[in-house]
Every structure is written in structure tokens, then in C-alpha cells.
Amino acid sequence: MWESKRHAGATRVDVDLKKMKEAVILSVRDNGVGITQKQIENPRSMGLLGIKERRAYFRGDVTIRGAPKKGTTISLRMPLT
């Protein structure tokens, strides 16, 4: 199996979208290599930068977590008002 330092190498991705009274919550979880804190903080990571910019524009919240060999979870909460 080919793996890249840049990509998760995941074989499974779970997506959950919930509409609450005041917000929409999107969670994406994979079973890949797990993102590191260094990768999360990398200012050259254009994909994560795009997520963070959209979150800021809509006054939302984003959480990005990774665990070695257990995958990555990104949770995004966007207010409806």
C-alpha cells in the first residue's frame, strides 16, 4: 500500500452532519495515520488554512485532533444565526 507523508492513508471515513437549533455540526473522522500537532499548525497547509478561514468568516468553531495510527477527526460547528 502506498502512503504519503501528506495524506492520511485511510481506508475508512465517517461523516456526521447534525442540525441543531442554533448551529450545524459537521464531523469527519478517518482511520488513517493521524495528523500531528505540527501538521495542524503548519501555515503552508492550504486545506486546513481554508477550513480555518471559513470557520472564522462564519464565526464558527473547529477542532482538529489526531492520534498516531488511529486517525484524524475534524469537527466544525457553524452557527445558524
N, C-alpha and C positions, 0 to 999 in steps of 0.2 A: 504494500500500500504506500502510495506517495504522500508525504507530509511536507508542508511548507511551514517555515517559522512564522509566516504571515497569516496563515489560515488555520482554522480550528481542527481540521481532520475529523470532523464529527460524522457519525453515522445516523444520528437522530437529532431532530429539532422539534421542540414542543412550543406551540404558540398559544397564548391565552389572552383573550380580549374581553374585558368586562366594562359595562357601562353602569356607573354608579349615579347617584342623584346629582353629585357635584363634579364628577370627573370621569374620564375614561382611563382605564389602566391596561397597558399592553405589557405582557411579559413574554420574553423569548429565552428559551433555555436549550442548550445543546449538551452533548456528551463528549465534546472534543477535549483538546489538550488543556484547556483552561487558560484564560487570559491572565497575564501578570499585572501587578500594580504599575510596573514600569511601562507596559504597553498601554494601559489605561491613561497614564499621564503624558504619553508621548504627543507633543504638539504637532507632529507630522502625520498622525493617524487621521487621515481625512474622513473616514467613515464615522469614527467616534466623534470627531470635531463637528461633523454635520448633525449628529444626534444631539450633541450638547447645545449647538446653536439654535436648533429648532425648539428644544426644551426651553431655553432662555426666552426666545421670542414669544412663546405661548405661556410663559410663567409656570411651567411645569416642573416636575422633579424627575431625575433619572438616577438609577442605581445600577452600577456595573460591578459584578463580582465574578471572580474566577477561582477555581480550586484545581491544583495540578492533577491532571489525568481524570478529573471529574467533570470538567466542562465550565461553561460560562453562562451567566444569567444576566440579562438586561431587563430592567423593569422601568417603564416610563409611565408617569401619571400626568395627564393633561387636564386642567380644569375646564369645565364646560361654560363657565361664566367669565 
